[in-house]
Amino acid sequence: MIIGGAVDKGSFTEASFDANVANNLNFFETGILKRLLTESKHKEKSRIEVITTASKIPREVGPEYVKALQYLNATNVDVLHIEKREQATDPEILKRLRDADVVMFTGGDQLRLTSILGGTEFHDILLDKYKNEDFVYAGTSAGAAAASNNMIYQGSSSEALLKGEVKITSGLGLIDDVIIDTHFVQRGRIGRLFQAVVGNPKVLGVGLGEDTGLLIIDDKMEAIGSGLVILVDGHQIKDTNLTQVELGQPISINNLIVHVMSKYDTYDLKTNKMHIQSSQYV
């Protein structure tokens, strides 16, 4: 489950949280965290580890998610702080990962996430659980961006269609043949995905709006939350000047396909076909 970040989640550490439930529950009402529990192995009793590695303020971020999940009646939630690479081989931390039914990676800096966890025993166990167990990986913002094989970690929104302006490295490798960008609509990042996709059109660009996510089970993606998911499909690209222009020069692309998904719409990663749940033509 990849989530584009949240602007209406509220601060669950505020003393006024319960008094202002109506203002603070947008994140819940869109069904994202509730859906996380529904999809997990033991529902509200699932063992959930909130992983704050991407954040520079992990001691503040972690308790927010714990309180949010507890508000939805989750009874087995804790925070796993991994701030150095050597911690990713700590036997106690590895046991907690093995025992988890769900991991929730918070926002922050996705490069921090991959540089600390990449190639460690923690990373190996995470991939094994994802592929072989009844296990949910959830990531918001940086945690979402890092989920795929290819990961955008830097790039100006305003200059994203200038050659070389978008920086890409390897992610955690849970999802094949996609590249994910977050806070997508609000920060005008569509150009970043255009450049990422034109460089290798086999990769599907996924742009997640805030308070919006994708539930990915096998090859099927379902939009969840209140906002939009933008998909950039380069399979039908006919022409580009990508290799002919110098760094910093504008990129041209002919026949790039864009899809817009909203809640309950689905997309098949094998057939590259989208289904609109509430189609006006049904």
ABEGO torsion letter per residue (X at the ends): XBBAEBAAAEBAABAAAAAAAAAAAAAAAAGAAAAAAAABAAEAABBBBBBAAABABAAAAAAAAAAAAAAAGBABBBBBBBABAAAAABAAAAAAAAABABBBBBBEBAAAAAAAABGBAAAAAAAAAAAABBBBBBBBEAAAAAABABBBABEBAAAAABBGABBBBBBAGABBGBBBBBGAAAAGAAAAAAAAAAABAABBBBBBBBGBBBBBBEABBBBBEABBBBBBBAAABABBAAAABBBGBBBBBBGBBBBBBBBGBBBBAAAGBBBBAABAAX
